[in-house]
Amino acid sequence: MRHTFRALPLFVLLLSPIACAHSADSPVTAAPKAAQASPVKVAETKMVLRDLWLGHVLSIRNVAVATMDKNPSARESAEKGVVANAQQIAGSIEPFYGKPASDKLFALLAEHYGAIRDHLDATVAGNAGQQEAAVKHLTANAAEISTFLSGANPNWPKDAVMGLLTAHAAHHIQQFQQLKEGDYQHERDTWTGMKSHIYVVADTLTSGLAAQFPNKF
């Protein structure tokens, strides 16, 4: 099943009005009103980012299922979905941080998927050594992503982002093992937790963007 994505909304710059108060004796100019994010635009952005990040876990699950089924054509198609989704997630930060930052995030997400794919293949093969190496790669990549995001936005503390990404990777790993064992009842529970957690990731990103760039909401 291919996941469809809604197009990202255009972020419109809002002009902050400057209120001027005058008295008969001495004119007084009020300080510029602080920009405030529109709750409607924040909610819209939250739904878009939730959709994109849900697409991330869904497309990787599709890769895992195709791999377990030993269906290379289905896996190739699913992997194209992973790449397209990563491009959209990376593109979502471009209106705020520019193209170079978007390209950097895409490269980091591509590395994240590379480590996830290595762990998937090692799980199927039953190779504990390669699984361990993949976990180390995932952890190092999570640290890179955390450093990148926290450096761009003070509302995304590095330790908090690292914690979110570590839990996210653990969900993938647990899901792969359950799919391999045909433990679909527990995999269903894992999927429920994975979906809830990925919404937390998306909402954290949205809240940080709205706090740093209220005039773009």
C-alpha positions as CSV (number, residue, x, y, z in Angstrom):
1,M,0.0,0.0,0.0
2,R,1.5,3.3,-1.0
3,H,1.1,6.2,1.4
4,T,-0.1,9.5,-0.2
5,F,0.9,12.8,1.1
6,R,-0.8,16.1,1.1
7,A,1.2,19.0,-0.3
8,L,2.9,21.3,2.2
9,P,1.0,24.5,2.8
10,L,2.5,27.8,1.8
11,F,3.7,29.7,4.9
12,V,2.5,33.3,4.6
13,L,4.5,36.0,6.3
14,L,2.3,37.9,8.8
15,L,2.9,41.6,9.3
16,S,2.8,42.7,13.0
17,P,0.8,45.9,13.3
18,I,2.4,48.7,15.3
19,A,-0.2,50.4,17.5
20,C,0.2,54.1,18.0
21,A,-1.4,55.9,21.0
22,H,-1.5,59.7,21.1
23,S,-2.5,62.1,23.8
24,A,-3.2,65.8,23.6
25,D,-0.1,66.7,25.5
26,S,2.5,64.3,24.3
27,P,2.4,61.7,21.5
28,V,3.5,58.3,22.6
29,T,4.3,55.4,20.2
30,A,3.6,52.0,21.6
31,A,6.2,49.2,21.2
32,P,5.7,46.8,18.3
33,K,3.3,44.1,19.3
34,A,5.1,40.7,19.6
35,A,4.3,38.3,16.7
36,Q,2.0,35.5,17.7
37,A,1.6,32.2,15.8
38,S,-1.9,31.6,14.5
39,P,-3.4,28.6,16.2
40,V,-5.1,27.6,12.9
41,K,-1.8,27.6,11.0
42,V,-0.1,25.8,13.8
43,A,-2.8,23.1,13.7
44,E,-2.5,22.8,9.9
45,T,1.2,22.4,10.1
46,K,0.9,19.9,12.8
47,M,-1.4,17.7,10.7
48,V,1.0,18.0,7.7
49,L,4.0,17.0,9.7
50,R,2.1,14.2,11.4
51,D,1.2,12.9,7.9
52,L,4.7,13.0,6.7
53,W,6.2,11.3,9.7
54,L,3.5,8.6,9.7
55,G,4.5,8.1,6.1
56,H,8.1,7.4,7.3
57,V,7.1,4.5,9.6
58,L,4.6,3.2,7.2
59,S,6.9,3.1,4.2
60,I,9.6,1.4,6.2
61,R,7.1,-1.2,7.4
62,N,6.3,-1.8,3.8
63,V,10.0,-2.5,3.1
64,A,10.1,-4.9,6.1
65,V,7.0,-6.8,4.9
66,A,8.4,-7.1,1.4
67,T,11.8,-8.3,2.8
68,M,10.1,-10.9,5.0
69,D,8.1,-12.1,1.9
70,K,11.3,-12.3,-0.2
71,N,9.7,-10.0,-2.8
72,P,12.5,-7.9,-4.3
73,S,10.2,-5.9,-6.6
74,A,7.9,-5.0,-3.8
75,R,10.9,-4.0,-1.6
76,E,12.3,-1.8,-4.4
77,S,9.0,0.0,-4.8
78,A,8.6,0.4,-1.0
79,E,12.2,1.9,-0.8
80,K,11.3,4.5,-3.4
81,G,8.5,5.5,-1.1
82,V,10.9,5.8,1.8
83,V,13.2,8.1,-0.3
84,A,10.3,10.3,-1.6
85,N,9.0,10.6,2.0
86,A,12.4,11.6,3.3
87,Q,12.6,14.3,0.6
88,Q,9.3,15.7,1.7
89,I,10.2,15.7,5.4
90,A,13.5,17.5,4.6
91,G,11.6,19.9,2.3
92,S,9.3,20.9,5.2
93,I,12.1,22.8,6.9
94,E,13.2,24.7,3.8
95,P,10.8,27.7,4.2
96,F,12.4,28.2,7.7
97,Y,16.1,27.4,7.3
98,G,16.8,27.3,3.6
99,K,17.8,24.8,1.0
100,P,21.2,23.9,2.4
101,A,19.6,22.9,5.7
102,S,16.9,20.9,3.9
103,D,19.6,19.0,1.9
104,K,21.5,18.3,5.1
105,L,18.4,16.9,6.8
106,F,17.7,14.7,3.8
107,A,21.3,13.3,3.9
108,L,20.8,12.5,7.6
109,L,17.5,10.9,7.0
110,A,19.0,8.8,4.2
111,E,21.7,7.6,6.6
112,H,19.0,6.8,9.2
113,Y,17.3,4.6,6.7
114,G,20.5,3.0,5.6
115,A,21.1,1.9,9.2
116,I,17.5,0.8,9.6
117,R,17.8,-1.3,6.4
118,D,21.0,-2.9,7.6
119,H,19.3,-3.9,10.9
120,L,16.3,-5.3,8.9
121,D,18.6,-7.4,6.7
122,A,20.6,-8.6,9.7
123,T,17.4,-9.5,11.5
124,V,16.2,-11.6,8.5
125,A,19.6,-13.3,8.3
126,G,19.8,-13.8,12.1
127,N,23.2,-12.1,12.3
128,A,23.5,-10.7,15.8
129,G,26.9,-9.1,15.0
130,Q,25.5,-7.1,12.1
131,Q,22.4,-6.2,14.2
132,E,24.7,-4.7,16.9
133,A,26.7,-2.8,14.3
134,A,23.5,-1.4,12.8
135,V,22.3,-0.3,16.3
136,K,25.6,1.6,16.8
137,H,25.1,3.3,13.4
138,L,21.6,4.2,14.3
139,T,22.7,5.7,17.6
140,A,25.5,7.7,16.0
141,N,23.1,9.0,13.3
142,A,20.5,10.0,15.9
143,A,23.2,12.0,17.7
144,E,24.0,13.8,14.4
145,I,20.4,14.6,13.7
146,S,19.9,15.8,17.3
147,T,23.0,18.1,17.0
148,F,21.7,19.4,13.7
149,L,18.2,20.2,14.9
150,S,19.2,21.6,18.3
151,G,21.7,23.8,16.5
152,A,19.0,25.2,14.3
153,N,16.3,25.7,16.9
154,P,16.8,26.3,20.6
155,N,13.3,24.9,21.2
156,W,14.6,21.5,20.2
157,P,17.0,20.5,23.0
158,K,19.6,18.0,21.9
159,D,19.0,15.5,24.7
160,A,15.2,15.6,24.2
161,V,15.5,15.1,20.4
162,M,18.0,12.3,21.1
163,G,15.5,10.6,23.4
164,L,12.8,10.8,20.8
165,L,14.9,9.4,18.0
166,T,16.3,6.5,20.2
167,A,12.8,5.4,21.1
168,H,11.8,5.7,17.4
169,A,14.6,3.4,16.3
170,A,13.7,0.9,19.1
171,H,10.2,0.7,17.6
172,H,11.6,-0.2,14.2
173,I,13.8,-2.9,15.7
174,Q,11.1,-4.4,17.7
175,Q,8.7,-4.4,14.8
176,F,11.2,-6.2,12.5
177,Q,11.7,-9.0,15.0
178,Q,8.0,-9.5,15.5
179,L,7.4,-9.6,11.7
180,K,10.1,-12.2,11.3
181,E,8.5,-14.3,14.1
182,G,5.0,-13.9,12.7
183,D,4.0,-12.4,16.0
184,Y,1.3,-10.2,14.4
185,Q,-0.7,-9.6,17.6
186,H,2.3,-8.0,19.4
187,E,3.4,-6.2,16.2
188,R,-0.1,-4.6,16.1
189,D,0.6,-3.3,19.6
190,T,4.0,-2.1,18.5
191,W,2.5,-0.3,15.5
192,T,0.0,1.5,17.8
193,G,2.8,2.7,20.0
194,M,5.0,3.6,17.0
195,K,2.2,5.7,15.5
196,S,1.6,7.6,18.8
197,H,5.3,8.2,19.3
198,I,5.9,9.5,15.7
199,Y,3.1,12.0,16.3
200,V,5.0,13.2,19.4
201,V,8.1,13.7,17.1
202,A,6.0,15.6,14.5
203,D,4.3,17.8,17.2
204,T,7.7,18.6,18.8
205,L,8.9,19.9,15.5
206,T,5.8,21.9,14.9
207,S,5.9,23.5,18.3
208,G,9.5,24.4,17.9
209,L,9.0,26.0,14.5
210,A,6.0,28.0,15.8
211,A,7.9,29.3,18.8
212,Q,11.0,30.3,16.7
213,F,9.1,31.7,13.7
214,P,5.7,33.0,14.9
215,N,5.6,35.5,12.1
216,K,5.5,32.6,9.6
217,F,2.4,31.1,11.2
